[in-house]
């Protein structure tokens, strides 16, 4: 199966998502949050740095649960016009 290359907007959305997770994680270690979500620290690192801009749904759901974020808030914050709304979600 050949994967279609991501658009610049999809890469930017991944970067916004990663930044949101970093802020929501706060002072907690990446290892602690990843373990609580049942993912590897490397997976979380890739998502937070934007190198994995399209994580699997269950990974997103697990991270949202651990970080106390709703999936609706995450979706809204990562929508095309939501670049300035990230602070609202992670506050």
Number of C-alpha atoms within 10 A of each C-alpha: 3 4 5 6 7 10 9 9 11 16 16 16 23 22 20 25 26 23 17 21 23 21 16 20 18 11 8 11 12 19 15 14 19 20 15 15 21 13 15 16 17 12 15 26 17 15 23 22 17 20 16 17 20 15 16 9 10 10 17 18 16 19 24 18 14 17 20 12 18 14 16 8 16 20 13 16 23 22 16 13 10 13 15 10 15 21 12 9 15 19 7
